[in-house]
Amino acid sequence: MFKIFPNLRKDLGVDLGTSSTLIYVKDKGIMVNEPSVVAINTRTDQIIAIGDDAKRMIGKTPSHIMISKPLVEGIISDFEVTEKMLKYFIEKILNEKLGLLGSKPRIVIGIPLDVTEVERKAVEDAALGAGAREVFLVEEPMAAAIGARMPIQESTGNLIVDIGGGTTQIAVISLSGVVVSKSIHIAGDVLTKNIIQYIRENFNLLIGDITAERVKIKLAAVYPAEKPVELAVSGRDLLNGLPKEITITDSEVREAIMRSIRSIVTNIKSTIEQTPPELVADIYRRGIILSGGGALLKGLDELVKKETRVPVTIIDEPLTTVVRGTGLILEDLKGLQDILIPSAR
């Protein structure tokens, strides 16, 4: 049927991230952008919620409901749950939104740098188990560079820094390949943990991930604001176990996260130092591109520019750069064949 009516088959681009899963539908755009979170009833071993619905349950569940984040630092840590989550999102698009019941799409999925063959195979198997007809893998910084419309096929140095939830990936790209790269496990989730730890140590207050994430979004910045900003935060007093509210300022949040931020910047500088001179000259002229949710941290672009002495640009809509890149690959699979990773199957 789909050979006769090819327009009835919709191919998908997937950013299977630690924090969020985004899915791009060819000719339609991004149709899923939900947290990579699953709620499981341990008594029946059944999944009861996925995505936004599951995230709303974090920190509020009874003992028999477990909240699972099946991807850790961009890698599948729970294969079965990842497969079910991906299948849920794919069916939600094809069945509910597009009415293409039974369609088996081709899927392009972004994966982190330096993954093992076993980890690549796990991603392929999860996508095939979720209903894919064919799976293509691409390194996330490459997908981000394509999403940022960088000339990755030319003999020109392109430096992209993709700061996601679980990893920060730094890559110098030229002639459709990664020349120099670094992947570090300091990214959005670590900044959230930094805030939790700081409030615990300085205020004897235990807060949850959702609260810490709200603090990060509202107050986190690399440089002081013109006017001090503060936020009321509630949690459990570690001294007496009772509810307690404190007020935290932007300067305190900055103190909490700056060690991690400086580590990211140090690794960007280290990557440039390892880059061939001709490509460094290109990067100096073209600048550094920041993508991913971490690119939205206020003042980060200024700090990177100051430390590297290279122009820095935050890509438009940095949260969706990778998935938009997978969508562009779908538009020209033959022309971009050389940037795809060989199958591990």
Sequence and secondary structure as in RCSB ss.txt:
>XXXX:A:sequence
MFKIFPNLRKDLGVDLGTSSTLIYVKDKGIMVNEPSVVAINTRTDQIIAIGDDAKRMIGKTPSHIMISKPLVEGI
ISDFEVTEKMLKYFIEKILNEKLGLLGSKPRIVIGIPLDVTEVERKAVEDAALGAGAREVFLVEEPMAAAIGARM
PIQESTGNLIVDIGGGTTQIAVISLSGVVVSKSIHIAGDVLTKNIIQYIRENFNLLIGDITAERVKIKLAAVYPA
EKPVELAVSGRDLLNGLPKEITITDSEVREAIMRSIRSIVTNIKSTIEQTPPELVADIYRRGIILSGGGALLKGL
DELVKKETRVPVTIIDEPLTTVVRGTGLILEDLKGLQDILIPSAR
>XXXX:A:secstr
 TTTSGGG   EEEEE SSEEEEEETTTEEEEEEES EEEETTTTEEEEETHHHHTTTT   TTEEEE  EETTE
ES HHHHHHHHHHHHHIIIIIIS  TT   EEEEEE TT  HHHHHHHHHHHHHTT SEEEEEEHHHHHHHHTT 
 TTSSS EEEEEE SS EEEEEEETTEEEEEEEES SHHHHHHHHHHHHHHHH EE  HHHHHHHHHHH BSS  
SS  EEEEEEEETTT SEEEEEEEHHHHHHHHHHHHHHHHHHHHHHHHTS HHHHHHHHHH EEEESGGGGSBTH
HHHHHHHH S EEE SSGGGHHHHHHHHHHHTTTTTGGGSB    
